[in-house]
Amino acid sequence: MSLKALIVDDEFHARSNLEMLLDNYCEDVEVIGSAASPSEARTLLEKNKVDVIFLDIKMPGEDGFEFLKSIEDKSFGVIFITAYNEYALDAFKADAIDYLEKPIDIDELIGAVDKIRRIKTSDAPISLNEDLVDLIKSVVNKQIDFEKTSIPTKDGLVIVNNQDIVHLEASESYTTIFLTDGKKYLSSKNIKVFEENLNPNIFFRTHKSHIINFAHHLKEFNRSLGNLAVMSNDKQIPVSRRKLTEFLSKINTF
């Protein structure tokens, strides 16, 4: 049976890639729309009835969970899309909910679509379990709180809690990591490696040489001396003009 789908993701390439995968490997899925934000998605839902929504969990301004809360008629399945490993969500692959990790695995995509299709063909009405959505949200947030990073040093490895990282600073091919207790570690990894592995919902690269923990340790933003992010350790981190709009969008969600 044909399934009508809506894609909601703030990243253009992520939306395009998923639509291409659905077109190539899930031929009975008709994408009726692609939205860059929850507000765009609500507009599309007012005009179209869908069977499944592919929903990015973390988006600037309003996340996927808040979007679901705003929809009264939840007669559709949801396949959450996430950019980082949320292995603990395996326990919640139930009801009309599933999730996929980026980059999307084709077999997992086919399996998630098959699950929604089975529910639709069972004659049982699709209905999202609100308690389950809340439980998934709590698991996601808990995982964020307890993520850790290994820092290669000349003596071996140091394991730190991500929430204890205040900011990172690049120096040529090395990176210095500054912690809440005043300690700092010099890593042989370049800052790009840390940017790719740290949770983008907590960390933000403000400048080619700087990454900050804006979720836990951003104290203020100062324009008077230039665009500076002031951290909890009073270090002033520059925010490049190119990154300013995205930076302001992110901090306005807190």
C-alpha positions in Angstrom: 0.0 0.0 0.0 1.1 3.5 -0.7 2.3 5.7 2.2 2.2 9.5 2.2 5.2 11.0 3.9 6.4 14.3 5.2 10.1 15.1 5.8 11.0 17.6 8.5 14.7 18.5 8.9 16.5 21.9 9.0 19.4 20.6 6.9 18.7 20.9 3.1 21.1 18.1 2.1 19.6 15.8 4.8 16.1 16.3 3.3 17.3 15.8 -0.2 19.2 12.7 0.6 16.3 11.1 2.5 13.9 11.9 -0.4 16.3 10.3 -2.8 16.6 7.2 -0.7 12.9 6.9 -0.3 12.5 7.3 -4.1 15.1 4.6 -4.9 14.4 2.0 -2.2 10.8 2.6 -0.9 8.9 3.1 -4.1 5.5 3.0 -2.4 6.3 6.0 -0.3 5.1 9.3 -1.7 6.8 12.3 -0.3 4.1 15.0 -0.2 6.3 17.7 1.2 9.7 18.6 2.7 9.9 21.2 5.5 13.0 23.0 6.8 11.2 23.9 10.1 8.3 22.8 12.3 6.3 25.9 11.2 6.7 24.9 7.5 5.6 21.3 8.5 2.5 22.5 10.3 1.5 24.5 7.1 1.9 21.3 5.0 -0.1 19.2 7.5 -3.0 21.7 7.3 -3.3 20.9 3.6 -2.3 17.2 3.5 -3.0 14.0 5.4 0.1 11.9 5.9 0.8 8.4 7.1 4.4 9.0 8.4 6.6 11.9 9.3 10.4 11.6 9.1 11.3 14.0 11.9 14.7 15.4 12.9 15.0 15.4 16.6 17.1 18.4 17.1 16.4 21.6 15.2 17.1 25.2 16.0 14.2 27.1 17.7 11.8 24.2 18.1 12.8 20.5 18.3 11.0 17.5 17.0 9.4 16.8 20.4 8.0 20.3 20.7 6.7 20.0 17.2 4.8 16.8 18.0 3.3 18.4 21.1 1.9 21.2 18.9 -0.1 18.8 16.6 -3.5 17.8 17.8 -4.3 15.1 15.3 -1.4 12.6 15.5 -2.9 9.9 13.2 0.5 9.2 11.6 3.6 7.3 12.4 6.9 9.0 13.3 10.4 8.0 12.3 12.8 10.2 14.2 16.0 11.2 12.5 19.1 11.8 14.7 22.6 12.9 14.0 24.2 11.0 16.9 24.1 7.5 18.3 21.1 7.1 20.6 21.5 3.4 21.2 19.3 3.5 24.3 16.3 4.3 22.0 16.3 0.7 20.8 13.9 -0.1 23.7 11.4 2.3 22.4 11.0 0.9 18.9 7.3 0.3 19.6 3.9 1.7 18.7 4.0 4.1 15.7 7.5 5.3 16.5 10.9 4.4 15.2 14.2 6.2 14.6 17.1 6.3 12.2 20.6 7.6 12.6 22.4 9.8 10.2 23.9 8.8 7.8 20.8 6.8 7.1 21.4 3.0 6.6 19.2 1.8 3.6 18.2 -1.5 5.3 17.2 0.4 8.5 15.2 2.8 6.4 13.3 0.0 4.6 12.7 -1.7 8.0 11.2 1.5 9.5 9.0 2.0 6.5 7.8 -1.6 6.6 6.9 -1.2 10.3 4.6 1.8 9.5 3.1 -0.1 6.6 2.3 -3.1 8.8 0.5 -0.8 11.2 -1.5 0.8 8.4 -2.5 -2.5 7.0 -3.6 -4.0 10.3 -6.7 -1.8 10.3 -5.6 -0.5 13.8 -5.6 3.3 13.9 -2.2 4.9 14.1 -2.0 6.8 17.4 1.2 8.2 19.0 1.7 7.3 22.7 2.4 10.7 24.3 4.0 9.1 27.3 6.4 7.2 25.0 7.4 10.4 23.2 8.1 12.0 26.6 10.2 9.0 27.6 12.2 9.1 24.4 12.9 12.8 25.0 14.1 12.2 28.5 16.4 9.4 27.3 17.9 11.7 24.6 18.5 14.5 27.1 20.0 12.1 29.6 22.4 10.7 27.0 23.5 14.3 26.1 24.2 14.9 29.8 26.5 11.9 30.1 28.4 11.9 26.8 32.1 11.6 27.2 35.1 12.5 25.1 38.5 10.9 25.0 41.4 13.3 24.6 44.7 11.9 23.3 47.7 13.3 25.2 51.4 12.6 25.2 50.9 10.3 28.2 47.9 8.4 26.8 44.2 9.3 27.0 42.1 11.5 29.3 38.3 10.8 29.5 36.2 13.8 30.3 32.4 14.5 30.6 31.3 16.7 27.7 29.3 18.9 30.0 32.6 19.7 31.8 34.2 21.1 28.6 33.9 24.9 28.6 35.5 25.5 25.2 38.2 24.3 22.7 40.8 26.3 20.9 42.8 25.4 17.9 46.5 26.0 17.4 47.7 24.9 14.0 47.0 21.1 14.0 46.6 20.9 17.8 43.6 21.6 20.0 43.5 22.8 23.7 40.5 21.7 25.7 39.5 23.9 28.7 37.5 22.3 31.5 35.3 23.6 34.3 37.9 22.8 37.0 40.5 25.0 35.4 42.5 22.2 33.8 43.4 22.2 30.2 44.6 19.5 27.9 46.5 19.7 24.6 45.4 17.2 22.1 47.1 16.1 18.9 43.7 16.0 17.2 42.8 19.0 15.1 39.7 21.0 16.0 37.7 19.7 13.0 37.8 16.2 14.5 36.3 17.4 17.7 33.6 19.4 15.8 32.6 16.2 14.0 32.3 14.1 17.2 30.9 16.5 19.8 27.2 16.8 20.1 26.0 19.8 17.9 23.1 20.4 20.3 25.6 21.4 23.0 28.8 22.5 21.1 29.1 25.3 18.5 32.0 26.3 16.4 32.0 30.1 16.6 35.2 30.6 14.7 37.7 28.7 12.7 39.8 28.4 15.9 37.1 28.0 18.6 34.3 25.7 19.7 32.2 26.6 22.8 29.9 24.6 25.0 26.9 27.0 24.6 24.4 24.8 26.4 26.2 24.6 29.7 28.9 27.3 29.9 27.9 30.3 27.8 27.5 33.2 30.2 26.8 36.1 27.9 27.2 37.5 24.4 28.9 40.9 24.2 28.7 43.1 21.1 30.4 46.2 22.6 33.9 44.8 22.2 33.1 42.9 19.0 31.1 39.8 18.8 32.3 37.9 21.8 30.9 34.8 23.6 31.8 35.1 27.3 32.2 31.7 28.9 31.7 30.6 32.5 35.5 30.8 33.0 35.4 34.5 31.8 37.2 33.6 28.6 36.0 35.8 25.7 35.6 33.8 22.5 35.2 35.5 19.1 32.1 34.7 17.0 32.8 35.2 13.3 30.5 37.3 11.2 29.8 34.3 9.1 28.6 32.3 12.1 26.7 35.1 13.9 23.2 34.4 12.6 23.4 30.7 13.4 24.9 31.4 16.8 22.1 33.8 17.8 19.5 31.4 16.6 20.9 28.6 18.7 21.3 30.6 21.9 17.8 31.9 21.6 16.5 28.4 22.1 17.8 28.3 25.7 
